[in-house]
Amino acid sequence: MVHIKEVAKYFKADHLTRPLIKYFYYPLSVSLSWIAVSLGWHAHFVNLLGLFSGLTAAWIILYLGGKLMILAGILVLFGLVVDLSDGTVARFYNKKNAMGKWLDESTGFISFCSVFFALMIKTFVENGDIRIIYLGTYTIFSYMMINYAALLSEVLRNKFNLSNPMDKMRQKASRTFFGISPGIFSFALDIQWTLIALGVVFDAPYFLFITFSILSSIQWMARYIIFWGK
């Protein structure tokens, strides 16, 4: 049987620059990756576990609620563990491919939107506040936009041979902040998944939608500044 340390070598090193992943998600992800490798699971199957986890969380939110919201939040957190694990398993088997990338991107998107939608409808049914529909709809839109912005930015940089301005900003800022890269404070996947999980566990859709919308809007709107005049 393969040792867990062998599997850990294939965990994406860039993720370990983020404290939340390094000290919380990394041990869980490596453990799941080791289990998957030991049982001979394909990386695609691991990825689909994440999709099942996200959809189950949305179903619990929409139809059960109550104390089971804690379980739904845990399932959301498990979604990120899976998201980090499937790539580790794929690299271990050296089987990275287009299908894996598609599953990786689409699974998180479907899970997020399902959970947002379930929270939105649940809250509206409970209190009839139409504002939650507006907030939830914009949150889903803003999440779509940060994904679109990330994918399109990469395409534009390759097409027009542009450097990533954020890399230069991070390098310059890291010298100012005692060698700490400001990238660890960015609204990346670990922050997104954790924020959603907390919003679910504490059944706080207003806090979640407002906070997520503000942070994600800043992220995708920043592209207008980044690409201005390029």
ChimeraX commands (.cxc) that place a marker at each C-alpha (Angstrom):
marker #1 position 0.00,0.00,0.00 radius 0.5
marker #1 position 1.27,3.46,-0.88 radius 0.5
marker #1 position 2.37,5.62,2.05 radius 0.5
marker #1 position 0.49,8.84,2.72 radius 0.5
marker #1 position 3.75,10.82,2.45 radius 0.5
marker #1 position 4.12,9.64,-1.15 radius 0.5
marker #1 position 0.67,10.94,-1.98 radius 0.5
marker #1 position 1.36,14.25,-0.20 radius 0.5
marker #1 position 4.22,14.95,-2.64 radius 0.5
marker #1 position 1.63,15.47,-5.38 radius 0.5
marker #1 position -0.36,18.11,-3.51 radius 0.5
marker #1 position -0.11,21.42,-5.38 radius 0.5
marker #1 position 2.64,23.38,-3.62 radius 0.5
marker #1 position 1.15,26.79,-4.52 radius 0.5
marker #1 position -1.83,26.07,-2.28 radius 0.5
marker #1 position 0.42,25.84,0.75 radius 0.5
marker #1 position 1.16,29.58,0.57 radius 0.5
marker #1 position -2.35,30.11,1.93 radius 0.5
marker #1 position -2.47,29.57,5.73 radius 0.5
marker #1 position -6.08,28.36,5.77 radius 0.5
marker #1 position -5.25,25.57,3.33 radius 0.5
marker #1 position -1.86,24.77,4.87 radius 0.5
marker #1 position -3.08,24.37,8.44 radius 0.5
marker #1 position -6.67,23.18,7.97 radius 0.5
marker #1 position -7.56,21.86,4.53 radius 0.5
marker #1 position -4.20,20.33,3.60 radius 0.5
marker #1 position -4.20,17.49,6.18 radius 0.5
marker #1 position -7.80,16.60,5.30 radius 0.5
marker #1 position -7.14,16.74,1.57 radius 0.5
marker #1 position -4.01,14.60,1.72 radius 0.5
marker #1 position -5.86,12.04,3.84 radius 0.5
marker #1 position -8.71,11.86,1.35 radius 0.5
marker #1 position -6.25,11.65,-1.54 radius 0.5
marker #1 position -4.45,8.78,0.19 radius 0.5
marker #1 position -7.74,6.93,0.72 radius 0.5
marker #1 position -8.66,7.47,-2.94 radius 0.5
marker #1 position -5.28,6.19,-4.17 radius 0.5
marker #1 position -5.35,3.23,-1.78 radius 0.5
marker #1 position -8.80,2.23,-3.03 radius 0.5
marker #1 position -7.88,2.82,-6.65 radius 0.5
marker #1 position -10.41,5.61,-7.18 radius 0.5
marker #1 position -10.14,7.63,-10.36 radius 0.5
marker #1 position -9.67,11.38,-9.97 radius 0.5
marker #1 position -12.98,11.92,-11.80 radius 0.5
marker #1 position -14.78,9.83,-9.19 radius 0.5
marker #1 position -13.20,11.89,-6.40 radius 0.5
marker #1 position -14.38,15.04,-8.14 radius 0.5
marker #1 position -17.93,13.73,-8.41 radius 0.5
marker #1 position -17.91,13.15,-4.65 radius 0.5
marker #1 position -17.54,16.91,-4.34 radius 0.5
marker #1 position -20.51,17.49,-6.63 radius 0.5
marker #1 position -22.61,15.04,-4.63 radius 0.5
marker #1 position -21.54,16.77,-1.41 radius 0.5
marker #1 position -22.53,20.21,-2.70 radius 0.5
marker #1 position -25.89,19.10,-4.07 radius 0.5
marker #1 position -26.66,17.23,-0.85 radius 0.5
marker #1 position -25.86,20.35,1.17 radius 0.5
marker #1 position -28.24,22.37,-1.01 radius 0.5
marker #1 position -30.98,19.73,-0.59 radius 0.5
marker #1 position -30.58,19.76,3.20 radius 0.5
marker #1 position -30.78,23.57,3.27 radius 0.5
marker #1 position -33.88,23.67,1.09 radius 0.5
marker #1 position -35.89,20.81,2.56 radius 0.5
marker #1 position -34.62,20.11,6.08 radius 0.5
marker #1 position -32.86,23.09,7.65 radius 0.5
marker #1 position -32.83,23.35,11.42 radius 0.5
marker #1 position -29.92,21.71,13.21 radius 0.5
marker #1 position -29.02,19.88,9.99 radius 0.5
marker #1 position -27.70,23.19,8.67 radius 0.5
marker #1 position -24.50,22.28,10.54 radius 0.5
marker #1 position -24.26,19.09,8.49 radius 0.5
marker #1 position -24.88,21.09,5.31 radius 0.5
marker #1 position -22.04,23.44,6.24 radius 0.5
marker #1 position -19.71,20.51,6.86 radius 0.5
marker #1 position -20.62,19.12,3.44 radius 0.5
marker #1 position -19.72,22.48,1.89 radius 0.5
marker #1 position -16.31,22.35,3.59 radius 0.5
marker #1 position -15.89,18.79,2.37 radius 0.5
marker #1 position -16.42,20.14,-1.14 radius 0.5
marker #1 position -13.18,22.12,-0.91 radius 0.5
marker #1 position -11.34,19.13,0.54 radius 0.5
marker #1 position -12.45,17.17,-2.52 radius 0.5
marker #1 position -11.55,20.05,-4.84 radius 0.5
marker #1 position -7.99,19.95,-3.51 radius 0.5
marker #1 position -7.87,16.15,-3.54 radius 0.5
marker #1 position -8.90,15.35,-7.09 radius 0.5
marker #1 position -5.93,17.25,-8.52 radius 0.5
marker #1 position -3.59,15.47,-6.13 radius 0.5
marker #1 position -4.93,12.09,-7.23 radius 0.5
marker #1 position -4.68,13.06,-10.92 radius 0.5
marker #1 position -1.06,14.16,-10.50 radius 0.5
marker #1 position -0.24,10.98,-8.58 radius 0.5
marker #1 position -1.47,8.89,-11.51 radius 0.5
marker #1 position -0.08,11.43,-14.02 radius 0.5
marker #1 position -3.49,11.56,-15.65 radius 0.5
marker #1 position -4.23,15.25,-15.94 radius 0.5
marker #1 position -6.59,15.90,-18.84 radius 0.5
marker #1 position -9.21,18.26,-20.23 radius 0.5
marker #1 position -12.09,16.27,-18.74 radius 0.5
marker #1 position -10.55,16.56,-15.29 radius 0.5
marker #1 position -10.18,20.31,-15.68 radius 0.5
marker #1 position -13.78,20.63,-16.85 radius 0.5
marker #1 position -15.06,18.59,-13.91 radius 0.5
marker #1 position -12.93,20.59,-11.51 radius 0.5
marker #1 position -14.28,23.93,-12.73 radius 0.5
marker #1 position -17.91,22.89,-13.19 radius 0.5
marker #1 position -18.29,20.98,-9.91 radius 0.5
marker #1 position -17.47,24.00,-7.75 radius 0.5
marker #1 position -19.65,26.25,-9.88 radius 0.5
marker #1 position -22.68,23.96,-9.65 radius 0.5
marker #1 position -22.18,23.41,-5.92 radius 0.5
marker #1 position -21.86,27.12,-5.11 radius 0.5
marker #1 position -24.86,28.16,-7.17 radius 0.5
marker #1 position -27.00,25.33,-5.76 radius 0.5
marker #1 position -26.20,26.30,-2.18 radius 0.5
marker #1 position -26.80,30.01,-2.88 radius 0.5
marker #1 position -30.13,29.23,-4.56 radius 0.5
marker #1 position -31.24,26.93,-1.74 radius 0.5
marker #1 position -30.40,29.55,0.91 radius 0.5
marker #1 position -32.20,32.23,-1.07 radius 0.5
marker #1 position -35.41,30.23,-1.50 radius 0.5
marker #1 position -35.37,28.88,2.07 radius 0.5
marker #1 position -35.06,32.38,3.53 radius 0.5
marker #1 position -37.75,33.83,1.27 radius 0.5
marker #1 position -40.19,31.05,2.17 radius 0.5
marker #1 position -39.53,31.62,5.87 radius 0.5
marker #1 position -39.85,35.41,6.01 radius 0.5
marker #1 position -41.20,36.56,2.63 radius 0.5
marker #1 position -38.52,39.25,2.35 radius 0.5
marker #1 position -38.10,39.97,-1.37 radius 0.5
marker #1 position -34.71,41.56,-0.69 radius 0.5
marker #1 position -33.19,38.12,-0.19 radius 0.5
marker #1 position -34.12,37.28,-3.79 radius 0.5
marker #1 position -32.27,40.36,-5.04 radius 0.5
marker #1 position -29.27,39.63,-2.82 radius 0.5
marker #1 position -29.16,35.95,-3.72 radius 0.5
marker #1 position -29.51,36.61,-7.44 radius 0.5
marker #1 position -26.70,39.16,-7.41 radius 0.5
marker #1 position -24.51,36.81,-5.37 radius 0.5
marker #1 position -24.92,34.10,-8.00 radius 0.5
marker #1 position -24.21,36.65,-10.73 radius 0.5
marker #1 position -21.09,37.93,-8.97 radius 0.5
marker #1 position -19.82,34.39,-8.51 radius 0.5
marker #1 position -20.35,33.73,-12.21 radius 0.5
marker #1 position -18.43,36.92,-12.99 radius 0.5
marker #1 position -15.35,36.09,-10.90 radius 0.5
marker #1 position -15.12,32.73,-12.67 radius 0.5
marker #1 position -15.61,34.38,-16.05 radius 0.5
marker #1 position -13.05,37.06,-15.21 radius 0.5
marker #1 position -10.46,34.52,-14.10 radius 0.5
marker #1 position -10.83,32.39,-17.23 radius 0.5
marker #1 position -11.00,35.33,-19.65 radius 0.5
marker #1 position -8.01,37.05,-18.03 radius 0.5
marker #1 position -5.84,34.04,-18.74 radius 0.5
marker #1 position -7.04,33.92,-22.34 radius 0.5
marker #1 position -6.37,37.64,-22.86 radius 0.5
marker #1 position -2.89,37.47,-21.34 radius 0.5
marker #1 position -1.97,34.59,-23.64 radius 0.5
marker #1 position -3.55,36.15,-26.73 radius 0.5
marker #1 position -1.94,39.58,-26.30 radius 0.5
marker #1 position 1.25,38.37,-24.61 radius 0.5
marker #1 position 0.59,40.32,-21.43 radius 0.5
marker #1 position 2.28,39.76,-18.10 radius 0.5
marker #1 position 0.14,39.30,-15.04 radius 0.5
marker #1 position 0.15,42.72,-13.32 radius 0.5
marker #1 position -0.97,41.13,-10.06 radius 0.5
marker #1 position 2.29,39.17,-9.87 radius 0.5
marker #1 position 4.31,42.39,-9.97 radius 0.5
marker #1 position 2.05,44.02,-7.39 radius 0.5
marker #1 position 2.38,41.02,-5.07 radius 0.5
marker #1 position 6.17,40.98,-5.40 radius 0.5
marker #1 position 6.39,44.68,-4.64 radius 0.5
marker #1 position 3.93,44.50,-1.78 radius 0.5
marker #1 position 5.58,41.45,-0.23 radius 0.5
marker #1 position 8.75,43.47,0.25 radius 0.5
marker #1 position 6.68,46.07,2.08 radius 0.5
marker #1 position 4.77,43.62,4.27 radius 0.5
marker #1 position 7.82,41.90,5.76 radius 0.5
marker #1 position 8.00,39.26,3.06 radius 0.5
marker #1 position 4.35,38.26,3.41 radius 0.5
marker #1 position 2.66,37.98,0.04 radius 0.5
marker #1 position -0.65,39.89,-0.08 radius 0.5
marker #1 position -1.96,37.01,-2.18 radius 0.5
marker #1 position -2.80,35.14,1.02 radius 0.5
marker #1 position -5.49,37.75,1.68 radius 0.5
marker #1 position -7.11,37.45,-1.75 radius 0.5
marker #1 position -10.67,36.22,-2.12 radius 0.5
marker #1 position -9.53,32.78,-3.32 radius 0.5
marker #1 position -11.30,29.43,-3.17 radius 0.5
marker #1 position -10.38,28.64,0.43 radius 0.5
marker #1 position -11.92,31.91,1.63 radius 0.5
marker #1 position -14.96,31.46,-0.62 radius 0.5
marker #1 position -15.75,27.90,0.49 radius 0.5
marker #1 position -15.16,28.71,4.16 radius 0.5
marker #1 position -17.32,31.83,4.03 radius 0.5
marker #1 position -20.17,29.90,2.43 radius 0.5
marker #1 position -19.86,27.09,4.97 radius 0.5
marker #1 position -20.04,29.58,7.86 radius 0.5
marker #1 position -23.04,31.28,6.29 radius 0.5
marker #1 position -24.79,27.93,6.08 radius 0.5
marker #1 position -23.85,26.67,9.57 radius 0.5
marker #1 position -25.04,29.87,11.23 radius 0.5
marker #1 position -27.97,30.22,8.82 radius 0.5
marker #1 position -26.89,33.78,8.00 radius 0.5
marker #1 position -27.86,34.32,4.34 radius 0.5
marker #1 position -27.93,38.13,4.53 radius 0.5
marker #1 position -24.41,38.29,5.94 radius 0.5
marker #1 position -23.19,35.70,3.44 radius 0.5
marker #1 position -24.77,37.29,0.37 radius 0.5
marker #1 position -23.72,40.84,1.19 radius 0.5
marker #1 position -20.15,39.90,2.13 radius 0.5
marker #1 position -19.68,37.53,-0.80 radius 0.5
marker #1 position -21.17,40.01,-3.27 radius 0.5
marker #1 position -18.92,42.85,-2.15 radius 0.5
marker #1 position -15.71,40.82,-2.19 radius 0.5
marker #1 position -16.43,39.07,-5.48 radius 0.5
marker #1 position -17.54,42.30,-7.17 radius 0.5
marker #1 position -14.27,43.99,-6.20 radius 0.5
marker #1 position -12.39,41.04,-7.66 radius 0.5
marker #1 position -14.04,40.94,-11.08 radius 0.5
marker #1 position -14.43,44.70,-11.45 radius 0.5
marker #1 position -10.70,45.09,-10.84 radius 0.5
marker #1 position -10.13,43.62,-14.31 radius 0.5
marker #1 position -11.39,46.89,-15.83 radius 0.5
marker #1 position -8.50,48.64,-14.11 radius 0.5
marker #1 position -5.96,45.89,-14.82 radius 0.5
marker #1 position -6.65,45.78,-18.55 radius 0.5
marker #1 position -7.26,49.52,-19.01 radius 0.5
marker #1 position -5.20,50.75,-21.94 radius 0.5
marker #1 position -3.64,47.37,-22.63 radius 0.5
marker link #1:1,2 radius 0.2
marker link #1:2,3 radius 0.2
marker link #1:3,4 radius 0.2
marker link #1:4,5 radius 0.2
marker link #1:5,6 radius 0.2
marker link #1:6,7 radius 0.2
marker link #1:7,8 radius 0.2
marker link #1:8,9 radius 0.2
marker link #1:9,10 radius 0.2
marker link #1:10,11 radius 0.2
marker link #1:11,12 radius 0.2
marker link #1:12,13 radius 0.2
marker link #1:13,14 radius 0.2
marker link #1:14,15 radius 0.2
marker link #1:15,16 radius 0.2
marker link #1:16,17 radius 0.2
marker link #1:17,18 radius 0.2
marker link #1:18,19 radius 0.2
marker link #1:19,20 radius 0.2
marker link #1:20,21 radius 0.2
marker link #1:21,22 radius 0.2
marker link #1:22,23 radius 0.2
marker link #1:23,24 radius 0.2
marker link #1:24,25 radius 0.2
marker link #1:25,26 radius 0.2
marker link #1:26,27 radius 0.2
marker link #1:27,28 radius 0.2
marker link #1:28,29 radius 0.2
marker link #1:29,30 radius 0.2
marker link #1:30,31 radius 0.2
marker link #1:31,32 radius 0.2
marker link #1:32,33 radius 0.2
marker link #1:33,34 radius 0.2
marker link #1:34,35 radius 0.2
marker link #1:35,36 radius 0.2
marker link #1:36,37 radius 0.2
marker link #1:37,38 radius 0.2
marker link #1:38,39 radius 0.2
marker link #1:39,40 radius 0.2
marker link #1:40,41 radius 0.2
marker link #1:41,42 radius 0.2
marker link #1:42,43 radius 0.2
marker link #1:43,44 radius 0.2
marker link #1:44,45 radius 0.2
marker link #1:45,46 radius 0.2
marker link #1:46,47 radius 0.2
marker link #1:47,48 radius 0.2
marker link #1:48,49 radius 0.2
marker link #1:49,50 radius 0.2
marker link #1:50,51 radius 0.2
marker link #1:51,52 radius 0.2
marker link #1:52,53 radius 0.2
marker link #1:53,54 radius 0.2
marker link #1:54,55 radius 0.2
marker link #1:55,56 radius 0.2
marker link #1:56,57 radius 0.2
marker link #1:57,58 radius 0.2
marker link #1:58,59 radius 0.2
marker link #1:59,60 radius 0.2
marker link #1:60,61 radius 0.2
marker link #1:61,62 radius 0.2
marker link #1:62,63 radius 0.2
marker link #1:63,64 radius 0.2
marker link #1:64,65 radius 0.2
marker link #1:65,66 radius 0.2
marker link #1:66,67 radius 0.2
marker link #1:67,68 radius 0.2
marker link #1:68,69 radius 0.2
marker link #1:69,70 radius 0.2
marker link #1:70,71 radius 0.2
marker link #1:71,72 radius 0.2
marker link #1:72,73 radius 0.2
marker link #1:73,74 radius 0.2
marker link #1:74,75 radius 0.2
marker link #1:75,76 radius 0.2
marker link #1:76,77 radius 0.2
marker link #1:77,78 radius 0.2
marker link #1:78,79 radius 0.2
marker link #1:79,80 radius 0.2
marker link #1:80,81 radius 0.2
marker link #1:81,82 radius 0.2
marker link #1:82,83 radius 0.2
marker link #1:83,84 radius 0.2
marker link #1:84,85 radius 0.2
marker link #1:85,86 radius 0.2
marker link #1:86,87 radius 0.2
marker link #1:87,88 radius 0.2
marker link #1:88,89 radius 0.2
marker link #1:89,90 radius 0.2
marker link #1:90,91 radius 0.2
marker link #1:91,92 radius 0.2
marker link #1:92,93 radius 0.2
marker link #1:93,94 radius 0.2
marker link #1:94,95 radius 0.2
marker link #1:95,96 radius 0.2
marker link #1:96,97 radius 0.2
marker link #1:97,98 radius 0.2
marker link #1:98,99 radius 0.2
marker link #1:99,100 radius 0.2
marker link #1:100,101 radius 0.2
marker link #1:101,102 radius 0.2
marker link #1:102,103 radius 0.2
marker link #1:103,104 radius 0.2
marker link #1:104,105 radius 0.2
marker link #1:105,106 radius 0.2
marker link #1:106,107 radius 0.2
marker link #1:107,108 radius 0.2
marker link #1:108,109 radius 0.2
marker link #1:109,110 radius 0.2
marker link #1:110,111 radius 0.2
marker link #1:111,112 radius 0.2
marker link #1:112,113 radius 0.2
marker link #1:113,114 radius 0.2
marker link #1:114,115 radius 0.2
marker link #1:115,116 radius 0.2
marker link #1:116,117 radius 0.2
marker link #1:117,118 radius 0.2
marker link #1:118,119 radius 0.2
marker link #1:119,120 radius 0.2
marker link #1:120,121 radius 0.2
marker link #1:121,122 radius 0.2
marker link #1:122,123 radius 0.2
marker link #1:123,124 radius 0.2
marker link #1:124,125 radius 0.2
marker link #1:125,126 radius 0.2
marker link #1:126,127 radius 0.2
marker link #1:127,128 radius 0.2
marker link #1:128,129 radius 0.2
marker link #1:129,130 radius 0.2
marker link #1:130,131 radius 0.2
marker link #1:131,132 radius 0.2
marker link #1:132,133 radius 0.2
marker link #1:133,134 radius 0.2
marker link #1:134,135 radius 0.2
marker link #1:135,136 radius 0.2
marker link #1:136,137 radius 0.2
marker link #1:137,138 radius 0.2
marker link #1:138,139 radius 0.2
marker link #1:139,140 radius 0.2
marker link #1:140,141 radius 0.2
marker link #1:141,142 radius 0.2
marker link #1:142,143 radius 0.2
marker link #1:143,144 radius 0.2
marker link #1:144,145 radius 0.2
marker link #1:145,146 radius 0.2
marker link #1:146,147 radius 0.2
marker link #1:147,148 radius 0.2
marker link #1:148,149 radius 0.2
marker link #1:149,150 radius 0.2
marker link #1:150,151 radius 0.2
marker link #1:151,152 radius 0.2
marker link #1:152,153 radius 0.2
marker link #1:153,154 radius 0.2
marker link #1:154,155 radius 0.2
marker link #1:155,156 radius 0.2
marker link #1:156,157 radius 0.2
marker link #1:157,158 radius 0.2
marker link #1:158,159 radius 0.2
marker link #1:159,160 radius 0.2
marker link #1:160,161 radius 0.2
marker link #1:161,162 radius 0.2
marker link #1:162,163 radius 0.2
marker link #1:163,164 radius 0.2
marker link #1:164,165 radius 0.2
marker link #1:165,166 radius 0.2
marker link #1:166,167 radius 0.2
marker link #1:167,168 radius 0.2
marker link #1:168,169 radius 0.2
marker link #1:169,170 radius 0.2
marker link #1:170,171 radius 0.2
marker link #1:171,172 radius 0.2
marker link #1:172,173 radius 0.2
marker link #1:173,174 radius 0.2
marker link #1:174,175 radius 0.2
marker link #1:175,176 radius 0.2
marker link #1:176,177 radius 0.2
marker link #1:177,178 radius 0.2
marker link #1:178,179 radius 0.2
marker link #1:179,180 radius 0.2
marker link #1:180,181 radius 0.2
marker link #1:181,182 radius 0.2
marker link #1:182,183 radius 0.2
marker link #1:183,184 radius 0.2
marker link #1:184,185 radius 0.2
marker link #1:185,186 radius 0.2
marker link #1:186,187 radius 0.2
marker link #1:187,188 radius 0.2
marker link #1:188,189 radius 0.2
marker link #1:189,190 radius 0.2
marker link #1:190,191 radius 0.2
marker link #1:191,192 radius 0.2
marker link #1:192,193 radius 0.2
marker link #1:193,194 radius 0.2
marker link #1:194,195 radius 0.2
marker link #1:195,196 radius 0.2
marker link #1:196,197 radius 0.2
marker link #1:197,198 radius 0.2
marker link #1:198,199 radius 0.2
marker link #1:199,200 radius 0.2
marker link #1:200,201 radius 0.2
marker link #1:201,202 radius 0.2
marker link #1:202,203 radius 0.2
marker link #1:203,204 radius 0.2
marker link #1:204,205 radius 0.2
marker link #1:205,206 radius 0.2
marker link #1:206,207 radius 0.2
marker link #1:207,208 radius 0.2
marker link #1:208,209 radius 0.2
marker link #1:209,210 radius 0.2
marker link #1:210,211 radius 0.2
marker link #1:211,212 radius 0.2
marker link #1:212,213 radius 0.2
marker link #1:213,214 radius 0.2
marker link #1:214,215 radius 0.2
marker link #1:215,216 radius 0.2
marker link #1:216,217 radius 0.2
marker link #1:217,218 radius 0.2
marker link #1:218,219 radius 0.2
marker link #1:219,220 radius 0.2
marker link #1:220,221 radius 0.2
marker link #1:221,222 radius 0.2
marker link #1:222,223 radius 0.2
marker link #1:223,224 radius 0.2
marker link #1:224,225 radius 0.2
marker link #1:225,226 radius 0.2
marker link #1:226,227 radius 0.2
marker link #1:227,228 radius 0.2
marker link #1:228,229 radius 0.2
marker link #1:229,230 radius 0.2
view
